[in-house]
Amino acid sequence: MRDLYRCLDEYPPELLEAISGVWQVPLPEGEPRQVATHLAEAMLAPNALERALHGLTPAAQSALAEIVKEGGVAPGHRLFVSYGNIRRLGPAAMEREQPWARPAGVLEELYYKGVIYRAYAAVGGYYGEVYFIPRDLLEPLQKLESEVAELDVQEAPAPTRIEHDGSALAEDLLAFLVRIRQGRISASGPERTRKGSAALDELDLGPRLVGENHPERLVLLRRLLRRLDLLQDQKSILRPSPRARKWLRLPDHHRARSIYLAWRDDPHWDELDRVPSLRFDDRSRQTNPIVARSNLLQVLAKCPAGRWLLLSSFLDALKHRRPDFLRPDGDYDSWYVRDAGTGEYLSGFASWEKVEGALATHTITSSLRWLGVVDLGYGGEDADPTAFRITDHGSSLLPAEPQVPQAEATSSSSPPATVGGDLTITMSVTNSMYERYQLERFAEWEAQDSVATYRITADSVWKAYNAGVKTAQIARFLERITKEKVPPAVSRTLQAWGGRFGRATLRKAVLLRTRDEPTMSQIRSHPKVGGLLGETLSPTMCLVDEENAEELLTQLKDMGIWPRLID
């Protein structure tokens, strides 16, 4: 921004006279530029600024500190909410009102003190009226920033009920990956799902979900699977990607950090569309969910971690500190948004609590809780949370550059698992996600909290064999995760079950039958088709693997052979 000399040089004589009176600087006779230069030199003299600020009201000190915190320039509409506007007075009105002696508000107090100035400029995504501190005054004022470092939010009494999600979101991403590996999940939507497969949107994990079975949370989980690049499309069927295996091997906090960043920086995930109390008539509204989230998280990061805070008090602080977190241009009138319950249009800053406040509440009580950034507290029989607490995990994620706690950065080994004689396996969930992902290739998940419980059954081993996992591999894996403490009875059972496999074979296939032998010969000799055919049953019949059926159908039609389809 401009320096003090240029700012004063643009002021009319009556305004220079007002500022000089506040600073107690006699002005010389002469050209306006000489007068402005004289006043600027006096204001920049040693200790002059300290003397001038000595009589500031506490509210003016807070406003000045807020502008300093913003880098010396802030949008006017954001300041007006808490500190009032500045009247536009002509020479006669200025002489009559004497605003330097009787300011109408906090901003007027600073404006006629000559420490803030008005201009039109771009700040972030906003262009319009701003208030700024001249750059040669800004450095001496930096100490004021510390006065607003922590948000003034009222603490809440200890809640009677607490919702703590912890690492449940990561655990449920694991559950999705296990289920996708086990079954045929279509890469297409429900309307184009192939026969014998299910759509990802319809996948029901039932009791396997560790966290809340909430529709919005399930949508977020599916979104994160894509954002984290954990899935790949193999012939229209979803499979865990190579990236998924690397992700599962990450230490717990690194994995949690990746989930948080995937949510935070997602341009297509917008909580505003999911606030149940809001309905938008005009879908052309211009919002940037990344900017809105970033602004909200910056304010939330100022809250003390580990303390129960009143949610209503945080909303008051947010309205004071960053009312425009959702609409940086300060335009509260152009959206066509209704109250979903009453149908009332929510227009103007008077509706801030019902729009911005509702969005902040929804983000805290849904996404940030599911991400483990906050815990929620309830009082008595309250249906809605009244308090929240930033978790240790959350306090490391909220900064613009999320950190990894030193203790977790240096420790990523998994504690040993335990295998019982009844084929039950227990394993700590700490830093063991990849091992548990492998474990579910041949064992059934039963339950978990801080420890996960699995059971090896004849059916789970049979499924493993069909997926290419042999009992010798299972035995070696169990020896590794238990530090070679597998009961002999378990080894004998696995060996006995392994002997049952392969005595008979059932195979799903498509039957191709032709009208005559020449037609079958024509098909087999075609360079693009012959490799799609399987075992020959007769001169006019052969088997085709299900995964090759669609490609074979396309190739036959290209050859001029239109097959009859029979279910």
C-alpha positions in Angstrom: 0.0 0.0 0.0 0.9 3.7 -0.1 3.2 5.4 2.3 2.1 8.1 4.7 3.5 11.0 2.6 1.4 10.0 -0.4 -1.7 9.5 1.7 -1.5 12.9 3.3 -0.7 14.5 0.0 -4.1 13.5 -1.3 -6.0 15.0 1.6 -7.8 18.4 1.5 -6.6 21.2 3.8 -9.5 20.8 6.3 -8.6 17.1 6.8 -4.9 17.8 7.3 -5.9 20.5 9.8 -8.0 17.9 11.7 -5.2 15.3 11.8 -2.6 17.9 12.9 -4.8 18.9 15.8 -5.1 15.3 17.0 -1.3 14.9 16.7 -0.7 18.4 18.2 1.5 19.4 15.2 1.3 23.1 14.2 1.0 23.4 10.4 3.2 25.9 8.5 1.9 28.2 5.8 2.7 27.1 2.3 1.8 24.8 -0.6 -0.5 21.8 0.3 2.3 19.4 -0.6 4.7 21.1 1.8 2.1 21.1 4.5 1.5 17.3 4.0 5.2 16.6 4.0 5.7 18.5 7.3 2.8 16.7 8.9 4.1 13.3 7.7 7.6 14.0 9.1 6.1 14.9 12.4 4.0 11.8 12.6 7.0 9.6 11.8 9.2 11.2 14.4 10.5 8.9 17.2 7.8 8.2 19.8 5.2 10.3 18.0 3.1 7.3 17.0 3.2 5.9 20.6 2.0 9.2 22.0 -0.8 9.5 19.4 -2.1 6.0 20.2 -1.9 6.4 23.9 -5.5 7.7 24.2 -7.1 5.1 21.8 -10.2 3.4 23.2 -10.0 -0.4 23.6 -12.3 -0.9 20.7 -10.1 1.2 18.5 -7.0 -0.7 19.6 -8.8 -4.0 18.7 -9.8 -2.7 15.3 -6.2 -1.4 14.6 -4.8 -4.8 15.7 -7.2 -6.6 13.4 -6.1 -4.6 10.4 -2.4 -5.2 11.3 -3.2 -9.0 11.5 -4.6 -8.8 8.0 -1.3 -7.5 6.7 -2.2 -3.8 7.0 -5.3 -3.8 4.7 -8.8 -5.1 5.3 -12.1 -5.0 3.3 -14.3 -2.1 4.6 -17.5 -4.2 4.9 -15.7 -6.6 7.3 -14.7 -3.8 9.6 -18.1 -2.1 9.4 -19.8 -5.0 11.1 -17.9 -4.5 14.4 -16.6 -1.0 14.2 -19.1 1.1 12.4 -18.8 3.1 9.1 -17.1 6.4 8.4 -19.3 9.2 7.4 -18.6 11.0 4.2 -18.6 14.7 5.3 -18.0 17.8 3.2 -16.1 20.8 4.5 -19.2 22.4 6.1 -20.3 19.2 7.8 -16.8 18.5 9.0 -16.6 21.9 10.6 -20.0 21.4 12.2 -19.6 17.8 13.4 -15.9 17.9 14.2 -15.6 14.0 13.9 -12.0 14.0 15.2 -13.4 15.2 18.5 -16.7 13.3 18.4 -16.2 10.2 16.2 -19.4 8.3 15.4 -17.6 5.0 15.7 -14.3 3.2 16.1 -13.3 3.5 12.4 -13.9 7.3 12.5 -11.7 7.5 15.6 -8.8 5.8 13.7 -9.5 7.6 10.4 -9.3 11.1 11.9 -6.3 10.0 14.0 -4.6 9.6 10.6 -3.5 6.0 11.2 -5.9 4.3 8.7 -6.9 5.5 5.2 -9.5 4.6 2.6 -8.9 3.3 -0.9 -10.3 0.9 -3.6 -8.2 -2.2 -4.0 -8.1 -6.0 -4.3 -7.8 -8.1 -1.2 -7.8 -11.8 -1.8 -10.9 -12.5 -4.0 -12.5 -9.1 -3.0 -12.3 -5.8 -4.9 -13.8 -2.7 -3.4 -13.5 -0.3 -0.5 -10.6 -1.1 1.9 -9.0 0.5 4.8 -5.3 0.3 5.2 -2.4 1.4 7.3 0.4 3.3 5.4 3.4 1.0 5.1 5.7 3.3 7.1 3.3 3.1 10.1 2.6 -0.6 9.8 6.0 -1.9 11.1 5.8 0.0 14.4 2.3 -1.4 14.9 3.2 -5.1 14.4 3.2 -5.7 18.2 -0.6 -5.1 18.2 -1.1 -8.3 16.3 -0.4 -10.5 19.3 -3.4 -8.9 21.0 -5.8 -10.8 18.7 -3.8 -14.0 18.3 -6.3 -16.1 20.2 -10.0 -16.0 19.6 -12.2 -14.7 22.5 -14.6 -17.7 22.8 -16.5 -18.5 26.0 -15.7 -21.9 27.6 -18.5 -24.4 28.1 -19.1 -26.6 31.1 -18.1 -30.3 30.8 -20.8 -31.9 28.6 -22.8 -34.9 29.8 -22.5 -36.7 26.4 -19.5 -36.6 24.0 -19.2 -37.6 20.3 -15.7 -38.5 19.5 -15.0 -39.9 16.0 -11.2 -40.1 16.2 -9.9 -42.2 13.3 -13.3 -43.6 12.3 -13.2 -42.0 8.9 -9.9 -43.7 8.0 -11.2 -47.0 9.4 -14.3 -46.8 7.2 -12.2 -46.0 4.1 -10.4 -49.3 4.9 -13.7 -51.0 5.1 -14.7 -49.8 1.7 -11.4 -50.9 0.2 -11.8 -54.4 1.7 -15.3 -54.7 0.3 -14.3 -53.4 -3.1 -11.5 -55.9 -3.2 -13.9 -58.8 -2.3 -16.7 -58.1 -4.7 -17.6 -56.9 -8.1 -18.3 -53.2 -7.7 -19.2 -51.5 -10.9 -17.2 -48.4 -12.0 -20.4 -47.0 -13.5 -23.4 -45.5 -11.8 -26.4 -47.6 -10.7 -28.2 -47.2 -14.0 -25.3 -48.7 -16.0 -24.2 -51.4 -13.5 -23.3 -54.7 -15.1 -25.2 -57.8 -14.3 -23.7 -59.6 -11.3 -22.1 -56.4 -9.9 -23.2 -53.6 -7.6 -22.7 -49.8 -7.8 -20.4 -48.0 -5.4 -23.2 -45.6 -4.5 -25.4 -48.6 -3.4 -22.7 -50.4 -1.4 -24.0 -51.1 2.2 -21.3 -51.9 4.7 -23.8 -52.5 7.5 -22.1 -53.2 10.9 -18.7 -53.1 9.3 -18.9 -49.3 9.5 -17.0 -48.0 12.5 -18.4 -44.4 12.2 -21.8 -43.0 11.8 -24.0 -44.4 9.1 -25.1 -41.0 7.9 -26.0 -40.4 4.2 -23.8 -37.3 3.9 -20.9 -39.1 5.6 -21.2 -42.0 3.2 -21.1 -39.6 0.2 -18.0 -38.0 1.8 -16.4 -41.4 2.1 -17.0 -42.2 -1.5 -15.7 -38.8 -2.5 -12.5 -39.3 -0.5 -11.9 -42.7 -2.2 -11.7 -40.8 -5.5 -9.9 -37.8 -4.2 -7.2 -39.9 -2.6 -6.8 -42.0 -5.8 -7.5 -45.2 -3.9 -9.5 -46.8 -6.8 -8.9 -47.9 -10.3 -11.1 -49.1 -13.1 -10.4 -52.6 -14.4 -12.7 -53.5 -17.3 -15.5 -51.4 -15.7 -15.0 -53.0 -12.3 -13.5 -51.0 -9.4 -10.4 -52.4 -7.7 -8.1 -50.9 -5.0 -5.3 -49.0 -6.8 -1.6 -49.4 -6.3 -1.8 -46.0 -4.6 -4.2 -47.6 -2.0 -1.5 -50.0 -0.8 1.0 -47.2 -0.3 -1.7 -45.1 1.5 -2.6 -48.0 3.8 1.1 -48.4 4.8 1.4 -44.7 5.9 1.7 -44.0 9.6 -1.7 -43.2 11.1 -1.2 -39.4 11.4 0.2 -39.1 7.9 -2.8 -40.9 6.6 -5.2 -38.7 8.6 -3.4 -35.6 7.2 -3.9 -36.9 3.7 -7.7 -37.3 4.3 -8.0 -33.8 5.8 -6.2 -32.2 2.9 -8.2 -34.1 0.4 -11.4 -32.7 2.0 -10.0 -29.2 2.7 -8.8 -28.6 -0.9 -11.7 -30.2 -2.7 -13.3 -27.7 -5.1 -16.4 -29.8 -5.7 -17.3 -30.6 -2.0 -19.4 -27.8 -0.8 -21.1 -28.0 2.7 -23.3 -25.1 1.7 -25.3 -27.5 -0.6 -25.8 -29.8 2.4 -27.0 -27.4 5.1 -30.5 -28.9 5.8 -32.0 -25.5 6.8 -31.2 -23.8 3.5 -32.7 -23.9 0.0 -31.2 -22.1 -3.0 -33.5 -20.9 -5.8 -30.6 -19.6 -7.9 -27.9 -22.2 -8.7 -25.8 -19.6 -10.4 -24.5 -18.2 -7.1 -20.7 -17.7 -7.2 -19.1 -19.4 -4.3 -15.7 -21.0 -3.8 -15.9 -23.8 -1.2 -12.1 -23.9 -0.8 -12.0 -20.2 0.1 -15.0 -20.5 2.5 -13.4 -23.5 4.3 -10.0 -21.8 4.4 -11.5 -18.7 6.0 -13.5 -20.6 8.5 -10.5 -22.9 9.4 -8.2 -19.8 9.9 -10.6 -18.5 12.6 -11.1 -21.9 14.1 -7.3 -22.3 14.4 -7.3 -19.3 16.8 -9.4 -21.3 19.3 -7.5 -22.9 22.2 -7.2 -26.7 21.7 -8.4 -29.2 24.3 -11.0 -26.9 25.9 -14.8 -27.2 25.7 -16.1 -24.1 23.9 -19.6 -22.9 23.4 -20.6 -23.3 19.8 -22.8 -20.2 20.0 -19.9 -18.1 21.4 -17.7 -19.3 18.5 -20.3 -18.1 16.0 -20.4 -14.7 17.7 -16.6 -14.5 17.4 -16.6 -15.6 13.8 -19.2 -12.9 13.0 -17.0 -10.4 14.6 -13.6 -11.6 13.3 -14.5 -12.9 9.8 -18.2 -12.2 8.9 -17.4 -12.5 5.2 -15.8 -15.9 5.3 -18.4 -17.2 2.9 -19.0 -14.1 0.8 -15.7 -12.2 0.6 -17.3 -9.4 -1.4 -19.6 -8.5 1.5 -22.6 -8.8 -0.8 -25.4 -10.3 1.5 -28.3 -9.3 -0.8 -27.8 -10.9 -4.2 -28.4 -14.6 -3.3 -31.8 -16.2 -3.7 -31.7 -18.4 -0.6 -34.7 -19.5 1.5 -35.2 -20.9 5.0 -36.1 -24.6 4.2 -38.6 -24.6 7.0 -40.5 -21.4 6.5 -39.8 -20.5 2.9 -38.6 -17.1 4.0 -36.0 -15.3 1.8 -32.8 -14.8 3.8 -31.4 -11.5 2.5 -29.1 -8.9 4.0 -26.6 -9.1 6.8 -29.5 -9.6 9.3 -29.7 -13.2 8.0 -26.0 -13.9 8.8 -26.9 -16.4 11.5 -29.2 -18.3 9.3 -26.8 -18.5 6.4 -23.2 -18.1 7.4 -23.9 -19.2 10.9 -25.7 -22.3 9.7 -22.9 -23.2 7.3 -20.2 -22.8 10.1 -22.3 -25.0 12.5 -22.9 -27.7 9.8 -19.2 -27.8 8.9 -18.1 -28.2 12.5 -20.8 -30.7 13.5 -20.5 -32.9 10.3 -17.3 -32.8 8.3 -14.9 -31.6 11.0 -16.3 -34.1 13.5 -16.1 -36.9 11.0 -12.5 -35.9 10.2 -11.6 -36.1 14.0 -10.7 -32.4 14.1 -13.3 -31.7 16.8 -15.3 -33.5 19.4 -18.9 -32.5 20.1 -20.5 -32.0 23.5 -24.1 -32.3 24.5 -25.8 -31.0 27.6 -28.6 -33.0 29.2 -31.2 -34.1 26.7 -30.1 -31.6 24.0 -30.8 -32.9 20.5 -28.1 -30.7 19.0 -24.5 -30.2 20.3 -23.9 -27.0 22.3 -20.2 -27.2 22.6 -17.1 -28.4 20.7 -13.5 -29.2 21.5 -10.5 -29.1 19.1 -8.7 -32.4 19.5 -4.9 -32.8 19.7 -5.2 -34.3 16.2 -7.2 -31.3 15.0 -4.8 -28.7 16.5 -2.0 -30.2 14.3 -4.2 -30.1 11.2 -5.8 -26.7 11.4 -2.7 -24.6 10.5 -2.3 -23.7 6.9 0.5 -26.3 6.7 -0.7 -29.2 8.8 2.0 -30.7 11.1 2.8 -34.2 12.1 3.2 -34.6 15.9 6.9 -35.5 16.7 5.8 -38.5 18.7 3.9 -39.9 15.8 6.5 -38.9 13.2 9.1 -41.1 14.9 6.9 -44.1 15.7 5.1 -46.1 13.0 5.6 -49.8 14.0 2.6 -52.0 14.7 2.3 -54.0 17.9 2.1 -57.8 17.5 -1.2 -59.5 17.0 -2.6 -62.4 19.0 -4.0 -65.6 17.6 -6.2 -67.8 19.8 -6.7 -71.5 19.6 -10.3 -70.8 18.5 -8.9 -69.0 15.4 -9.7 -65.5 16.8 -7.2 -62.8 16.0 -6.9 -59.6 17.9 -4.8 -56.7 16.8 -4.3 -53.1 17.9 -5.7 -50.6 15.4 -2.7 -48.3 15.9 -0.4 -48.2 12.9 -1.6 -51.5 11.6 -4.0 -50.7 8.8 -2.1 -52.4 6.0 -1.7 -55.6 8.1 -5.4 -55.6 8.8 -6.2 -55.0 5.2 -4.1 -58.1 4.4 -5.7 -60.0 7.3 -9.2 -59.6 5.8 -8.1 -61.6 2.8 -8.6 -64.8 4.8 -10.3 -63.7 8.1 -13.7 -62.2 8.9 -14.0 -58.9 10.7 -16.0 -59.1 13.9 -15.6 -55.9 16.0 -13.2 -53.2 16.9 -12.6 -50.2 19.2 -8.9 -49.7 20.1 -8.4 -53.4 19.2 -9.8 -55.1 16.1 -11.1 -58.7 16.3 -11.1 -61.1 13.4 -12.0 -64.8 13.1 -10.6 -67.4 10.6 -13.3 -69.7 9.4 -13.5 -72.5 6.9 -15.5 -70.2 4.6 -13.1 -67.3 4.9 -10.2 -69.6 4.0 -12.1 -71.1 1.1 -12.7 -67.5 -0.2 -9.0 -66.8 0.2 -8.1 -69.9 -1.8 -10.4 -68.8 -4.6 -8.6 -65.4 -4.5 -5.2 -67.1 -4.9 -4.1 -67.1 -1.3 -2.9 -70.5 -0.1 -2.7 -71.8 3.5 1.1 -71.7 3.4 0.9 -67.9 2.8 -1.6 -67.5 5.5 0.6 -69.4 8.0 3.6 -67.2 7.1 1.6 -64.0 7.5 0.3 -65.1 10.9 3.8 -66.0 12.1 5.0 -62.5 11.1 2.2 -60.4 12.7 2.3 -62.5 15.9 6.1 -62.6 16.2 6.1 -66.4 15.6 3.5 -67.2 18.3 0.8 -69.1 16.3 -0.7 -72.0 18.3 0.1 -75.4 16.8 -3.6 -76.3 16.6 -4.2 -73.3 14.3 -1.5 -74.4 12.0 -2.9 -77.9 11.8 -6.4 -76.6 11.1 -5.2 -74.4 8.3 -3.3 -77.4 6.8 -6.4 -79.6 7.0 -8.6 -77.0 5.3 -6.1 -76.5 2.6 -6.4 -80.2 1.6 -10.1 -79.7 0.8 -9.5 -77.2 -2.0 -9.6 -78.0 -5.7 -11.1 -81.5 -5.7 -14.0 -80.0 -7.7 -14.3 -76.8 -9.8 -17.3 -74.5 -10.3 -17.0 -71.9 -13.0 -19.1 -69.0 -14.1 -19.0 -68.7 -17.9 -21.0 -67.7 -21.0 -21.9 -70.4 -23.5 -21.2 -69.6 -27.2 -23.1 -71.9 -29.6 -23.1 -71.6 -33.4 -25.5 -72.9 -36.0 -22.8 -74.9 -37.7 -19.0 -75.8 -37.6 -18.0 -73.3 -40.3 -19.3 -70.4 -38.3 -17.4 -71.5 -35.2 -14.3 -71.9 -37.4 -14.7 -68.4 -38.8 -15.0 -67.0 -35.3 -12.0 -68.8 -33.9 -9.8 -67.8 -36.8 -10.6 -64.1 -36.5 -7.4 -62.3 -35.0 -9.4 -60.2 -32.6 -11.9 -62.8 -31.5 -10.0 -66.1 -31.1 -8.3 -65.0 -27.9 -11.6 -64.2 -26.2 -12.8 -67.8 -26.5 -12.4 -70.4 -23.8 -12.7 -74.2 -23.5 -14.2 -76.1 -26.5 -17.1 -78.2 -25.6 -18.1 -79.4 -29.1 -17.5 -78.3 -32.7 -20.3 -75.8 -32.3 -20.0 -74.9 -28.6 -17.4 -73.2 -26.4 -17.2 -71.4 -23.1 -16.4 -67.7 -22.8 -15.2 -66.0 -19.5 -17.8 -63.5 -18.2 -15.3 -60.7 -18.3 -14.8 -61.3 -22.1 -18.5 -61.5 -23.0 -19.1 -57.8 -23.8 -16.0 -57.5 -26.0 -17.0 -60.7 -27.8 -20.5 -59.4 -28.5 -19.0 -56.2 -30.0 -16.6 -58.1 -32.2 -19.2 -60.6 -33.4 -21.5 -57.7 -34.5 -18.5 -56.1 -36.3 -18.1 -59.4 -38.2 -21.7 -59.4 -39.3 -22.7 -62.2 -36.9 -25.6 -61.0 -34.7 -25.9 -63.4 -31.7 -29.1 -64.2 -30.0 -28.9 -63.4 -26.3 -30.6 -65.8 -23.8 -30.6 -65.1 -20.1 
